[in-house]
Amino acid sequence: MNRNSVDWSGPMPATTTPFTSDMQIDEGSFVANLTRLFDAGATGMVVAGCTGEFWALSMAERARLAKLAVEVCKGRGPAIVGTGAIGEQEVIDQICAAKEAGADGVLVMPPYFARVTDAEIFAHFEAISERSALPVVLYNIPGNAGNAIGPALADRLADLDMVVAIKESSGDWTNFQATLNRVKDRIRVFCGPSSVFGVPATLAGADGLIDCFPNVWAPGCLDLWNKVKSGDMDAAWALQKTGIALTDLFTTGGRTLYPATKAVMNHLGLPGGGHMRPPYRDLDGAPLENLITEVQKLTAAPALAQTKLNEGTQEWT
């Protein structure tokens, strides 16, 4: 397999997993969020990844999310399922469950927590490729995994039989561009932090964008891709400016990305928010109050992006 084995492209949100107050998956809210994002212009969905709090989900819950996602994605775009795990067998078990659910591909990160060498990361992916029943999207997110897929390693991994793409979420532009240049002829390259550099990534030749921000900022974050492709660069750069401001807001002031994302989704009345599962906690107190205040300021500032809060739909447009 290679990049031509799939036709995935464009903006594909990394979706949240909403939990009820008793910590159960809110399936109705999950489905409603995916449907809303497709309606806003998404070209596919990535579920049970970092944004989806995979570490807080049982294997049975991940399989259930895969089935729900496949149902929503039918005829609208690929369903790609996260398989985060340290051990190879756990990854393979999840790939089998995703295959049974009808998923189109899987997102596979390096082992996390355990510090491993490049040789060990390669061996990990080689073993998974040999046994995978679905196309594999490599997932480079060293800030979370603790282990990185650098450009040289990505170059080697791109030749594995089942690898068709990489989600490059290092947040390092130099690493992203070097990876893109080394592998784009063989596998598809998706930019992770598109809220930060989705426009330059698209201009550089990325195949698409996979980001958490469409959950809370759609269609704005999705339009980073669309505006570049249509040649409307003034609008594209304005949207990028808002994305950078939102990223900074969601990750400072006693806040981290995923609780802040759900907090704003809840404030706006959007599906897909709900509660956090431990070890995360729902955002509250001054960090929450400041977040809501600053979001309201940001969406009221036309200079920051042709981005406003639509009072009728409670979405950014």
C-alpha positions as CSV (number, residue, x, y, z in Angstrom):
1,M,0.0,0.0,0.0
2,N,1.0,3.6,-0.4
3,R,-0.5,7.1,-0.7
4,N,-2.5,6.1,-3.8
5,S,-4.2,3.3,-1.9
6,V,-6.5,5.8,-0.3
7,D,-8.1,9.0,-1.4
8,W,-8.2,10.8,2.0
9,S,-7.6,14.5,1.9
10,G,-8.8,17.8,3.3
11,P,-9.8,18.8,6.8
12,M,-10.7,15.8,9.0
13,P,-11.4,16.7,12.7
14,A,-9.9,14.8,15.6
15,T,-13.2,14.4,17.5
16,T,-13.9,14.6,21.2
17,T,-15.5,11.8,23.3
18,P,-18.3,13.3,25.4
19,F,-19.0,11.8,28.8
20,T,-22.1,12.1,30.9
21,S,-22.0,13.2,34.6
22,D,-21.8,9.5,35.6
23,M,-18.8,9.1,33.2
24,Q,-20.6,7.1,30.5
25,I,-20.1,7.8,26.8
26,D,-22.8,10.1,25.6
27,E,-23.4,8.3,22.3
28,G,-26.1,10.7,21.1
29,S,-23.8,13.7,21.6
30,F,-20.9,11.9,20.0
31,V,-23.0,11.2,16.8
32,A,-24.5,14.7,16.8
33,N,-21.0,16.2,16.9
34,L,-19.7,14.1,14.0
35,T,-22.8,14.9,11.9
36,R,-22.4,18.7,12.7
37,L,-18.8,18.6,11.6
38,F,-19.6,16.9,8.3
39,D,-22.3,19.5,7.7
40,A,-19.7,22.2,8.3
41,G,-17.3,20.8,5.6
42,A,-15.3,18.0,7.2
43,T,-14.0,15.4,4.8
44,G,-13.6,12.5,7.3
45,M,-13.3,11.8,11.0
46,V,-10.6,10.7,13.4
47,V,-12.0,9.2,16.6
48,A,-10.6,7.8,19.8
49,G,-7.3,9.7,19.4
50,C,-5.8,12.2,21.8
51,T,-8.7,14.6,21.5
52,G,-11.0,11.6,22.1
53,E,-9.2,10.8,25.4
54,F,-8.3,7.3,24.2
55,W,-6.3,6.6,27.5
56,A,-9.6,6.9,29.5
57,L,-11.5,4.4,27.3
58,S,-11.7,0.7,27.6
59,M,-11.1,-1.5,24.6
60,A,-14.8,-2.2,24.3
61,E,-15.6,1.5,24.4
62,R,-13.1,2.2,21.6
63,A,-14.7,-0.5,19.5
64,R,-18.1,1.0,20.2
65,L,-16.9,4.5,19.1
66,A,-15.6,2.9,15.9
67,K,-19.0,1.5,15.1
68,L,-20.8,4.7,15.8
69,A,-18.2,6.7,13.7
70,V,-18.6,4.3,10.8
71,E,-22.3,4.7,10.8
72,V,-22.0,8.5,10.6
73,C,-19.2,8.4,8.0
74,K,-20.9,6.2,5.5
75,G,-21.0,8.1,2.2
76,R,-19.4,11.2,3.7
77,G,-15.8,10.4,4.4
78,P,-13.3,8.0,5.9
79,A,-13.6,6.8,9.5
80,I,-10.1,6.6,11.1
81,V,-9.9,5.1,14.5
82,G,-7.2,5.7,17.1
83,T,-5.4,2.7,18.5
84,G,-3.1,4.2,21.2
85,A,-1.4,1.6,23.3
86,I,2.1,0.7,24.5
87,G,2.1,-3.0,23.4
88,E,1.9,-4.3,19.9
89,Q,-0.8,-6.9,20.7
90,E,-3.1,-4.2,22.1
91,V,-2.7,-2.2,18.9
92,I,-3.4,-5.2,16.8
93,D,-6.5,-6.1,18.9
94,Q,-7.8,-2.6,18.3
95,I,-7.1,-2.7,14.6
96,C,-9.1,-6.0,14.4
97,A,-12.0,-4.3,16.3
98,A,-11.9,-1.3,14.0
99,K,-11.9,-3.6,10.9
100,E,-14.9,-5.5,12.3
101,A,-16.7,-2.1,12.8
102,G,-16.0,-1.2,9.1
103,A,-13.5,1.5,9.7
104,D,-11.4,2.8,6.8
105,G,-8.1,3.1,8.6
106,V,-6.3,3.4,12.0
107,L,-4.2,6.0,13.7
108,V,-1.1,4.4,15.3
109,M,1.3,6.3,17.6
110,P,4.7,5.0,18.9
111,P,4.7,3.3,22.3
112,Y,4.2,6.0,24.9
113,F,5.6,6.5,28.4
114,A,8.3,3.8,27.9
115,R,11.3,5.6,26.3
116,V,12.3,3.7,23.2
117,T,14.9,4.1,20.5
118,D,14.3,4.8,16.8
119,A,15.2,1.2,16.1
120,E,12.6,0.0,18.6
121,I,9.9,2.4,17.2
122,F,10.6,1.0,13.7
123,A,10.3,-2.6,15.0
124,H,7.0,-1.7,16.7
125,F,5.5,-0.3,13.5
126,E,7.0,-3.1,11.4
127,A,5.3,-5.7,13.5
128,I,2.0,-3.9,13.3
129,S,2.3,-3.4,9.6
130,E,2.8,-7.1,9.1
131,R,-0.4,-7.9,11.0
132,S,-2.6,-5.0,10.3
133,A,-5.9,-5.5,8.5
134,L,-6.4,-1.8,7.8
135,P,-4.3,1.0,6.3
136,V,-2.1,2.7,9.0
137,V,-1.7,6.4,9.6
138,L,1.5,7.1,11.6
139,Y,0.9,9.5,14.5
140,N,3.8,11.7,15.5
141,I,2.8,13.6,18.7
142,P,6.0,13.6,20.9
143,G,4.5,16.0,23.4
144,N,2.0,13.4,24.4
145,A,3.7,10.1,23.5
146,G,7.2,11.0,24.7
147,N,8.7,9.3,21.7
148,A,9.1,11.0,18.3
149,I,8.9,10.1,14.7
150,G,11.5,12.4,13.2
151,P,11.9,13.0,9.5
152,A,14.6,10.2,9.0
153,L,12.5,7.7,10.9
154,A,9.3,8.7,9.0
155,D,11.3,8.1,5.8
156,R,11.9,4.5,6.8
157,L,8.4,3.9,8.1
158,A,6.9,5.2,4.8
159,D,8.1,2.0,3.1
160,L,6.2,-0.3,5.4
161,D,3.5,-2.2,3.5
162,M,0.4,-1.0,5.4
163,V,1.5,2.6,6.0
164,V,-0.4,5.1,3.8
165,A,-0.2,8.4,5.8
166,I,1.2,10.3,8.7
167,K,-0.4,12.8,11.1
168,E,2.5,15.1,11.9
169,S,1.6,16.7,15.2
170,S,4.9,17.7,16.6
171,G,4.0,21.4,16.5
172,D,7.5,22.0,15.1
173,W,7.3,23.6,11.6
174,T,10.9,22.5,10.7
175,N,10.1,18.9,11.6
176,F,6.8,19.0,9.7
177,Q,8.3,20.4,6.6
178,A,11.3,18.1,6.6
179,T,8.9,15.1,7.1
180,L,6.6,16.3,4.3
181,N,9.5,16.7,1.9
182,R,10.9,13.2,2.7
183,V,7.7,11.1,2.5
184,K,5.0,12.9,0.5
185,D,5.9,11.0,-2.7
186,R,5.0,7.7,-0.9
187,I,2.5,8.5,1.9
188,R,-0.1,11.2,2.6
189,V,0.9,13.9,5.1
190,F,-1.7,15.5,7.4
191,C,-0.9,18.6,9.5
192,G,-1.8,18.2,13.2
193,P,-1.8,21.7,14.7
194,S,-3.5,23.3,11.8
195,S,-4.8,26.0,14.1
196,V,-1.1,27.1,14.3
197,F,0.2,26.5,10.8
198,G,-2.5,25.0,8.7
199,V,-2.2,27.6,6.0
200,P,1.5,27.2,5.4
201,A,1.2,23.4,5.7
202,T,-1.5,23.4,2.9
203,L,0.6,25.7,0.8
204,A,3.6,23.4,1.3
205,G,1.6,20.5,-0.1
206,A,0.0,18.7,2.9
207,D,-2.8,16.3,1.9
208,G,-5.0,17.5,4.7
209,L,-5.5,18.8,8.2
210,I,-6.3,16.8,11.4
211,D,-7.0,19.0,14.3
212,C,-9.1,19.2,17.5
213,F,-10.2,22.8,17.0
214,P,-13.0,22.1,14.5
215,N,-14.9,20.7,17.5
216,V,-15.2,24.1,18.9
217,W,-14.5,26.3,15.9
218,A,-16.3,25.0,12.8
219,P,-16.4,25.8,10.0
220,G,-13.6,28.3,10.8
221,C,-10.8,25.8,11.4
222,L,-12.0,23.6,8.5
223,D,-12.0,26.7,6.2
224,L,-8.2,27.1,6.7
225,W,-7.9,24.4,4.1
226,N,-10.8,25.5,1.9
227,K,-9.8,29.2,1.7
228,V,-6.2,28.3,0.7
229,K,-7.5,25.8,-2.0
230,S,-9.8,28.5,-3.4
231,G,-7.1,31.1,-3.4
232,D,-8.7,33.4,-0.9
233,M,-5.5,34.0,1.0
234,D,-6.6,37.1,2.9
235,A,-9.4,35.1,4.5
236,A,-7.1,32.1,5.0
237,W,-4.4,34.2,6.9
238,A,-7.1,35.9,8.9
239,L,-8.4,32.5,10.0
240,Q,-4.9,31.4,10.9
241,K,-4.5,34.4,13.1
242,T,-7.6,33.5,15.0
243,G,-6.4,29.8,15.2
244,I,-3.2,30.9,16.8
245,A,-5.0,33.2,19.3
246,L,-7.4,30.4,20.3
247,T,-4.5,27.9,20.7
248,D,-2.7,30.2,23.0
249,L,-5.8,30.9,25.0
250,F,-6.7,27.2,25.4
251,T,-3.2,26.3,26.6
252,T,-2.3,29.0,29.0
253,G,-3.7,30.5,32.2
254,G,-4.0,27.2,34.1
255,R,-5.7,25.5,31.1
256,T,-4.8,22.5,28.9
257,L,-6.2,21.9,25.4
258,Y,-8.8,19.1,25.9
259,P,-10.6,20.4,29.0
260,A,-10.6,23.9,27.5
261,T,-12.1,22.6,24.3
262,K,-15.0,20.8,26.0
263,A,-15.6,23.8,28.3
264,V,-16.1,26.1,25.3
265,M,-18.2,23.5,23.5
266,N,-20.5,23.3,26.6
267,H,-20.6,27.1,26.8
268,L,-21.7,27.4,23.2
269,G,-24.2,24.5,23.6
270,L,-22.4,22.4,21.0
271,P,-22.7,18.5,21.0
272,G,-19.6,16.6,21.8
273,G,-18.6,18.4,25.0
274,G,-19.8,17.0,28.2
275,H,-17.5,16.0,31.0
276,M,-13.8,15.0,31.3
277,R,-12.8,11.6,32.6
278,P,-10.1,11.4,35.2
279,P,-7.2,12.0,35.3
280,Y,-8.5,15.2,33.7
281,R,-11.1,17.3,35.5
282,D,-13.7,19.7,34.2
283,L,-12.4,23.2,33.9
284,D,-13.7,25.5,36.6
285,G,-13.0,28.6,38.6
286,A,-10.8,31.4,37.3
287,P,-9.4,29.5,34.4
288,L,-12.9,28.8,33.1
289,E,-14.2,32.3,33.7
290,N,-11.2,33.8,32.0
291,L,-11.5,31.4,29.1
292,I,-15.1,32.3,28.4
293,T,-14.4,36.0,28.8
294,E,-11.5,35.9,26.3
295,V,-13.4,33.7,23.8
296,Q,-16.2,36.2,23.8
297,K,-13.7,39.0,23.2
298,L,-12.0,37.1,20.4
299,T,-15.2,36.2,18.6
300,A,-16.3,39.9,18.8
301,A,-13.1,41.1,17.2
302,P,-13.5,41.3,13.4
303,A,-9.9,42.0,12.9
304,L,-9.1,38.5,14.1
305,A,-10.6,36.7,11.3
306,Q,-14.0,37.3,9.8
307,T,-14.9,35.0,12.7
308,K,-18.0,35.8,14.8
309,L,-20.4,34.0,17.0
310,N,-23.5,33.3,15.0
311,E,-26.3,33.9,17.5
312,G,-28.7,31.7,15.6
313,T,-26.6,28.5,15.5
314,Q,-24.2,29.0,18.3
315,E,-21.3,28.2,16.0
316,W,-18.4,30.2,14.7
317,T,-18.8,31.1,11.0
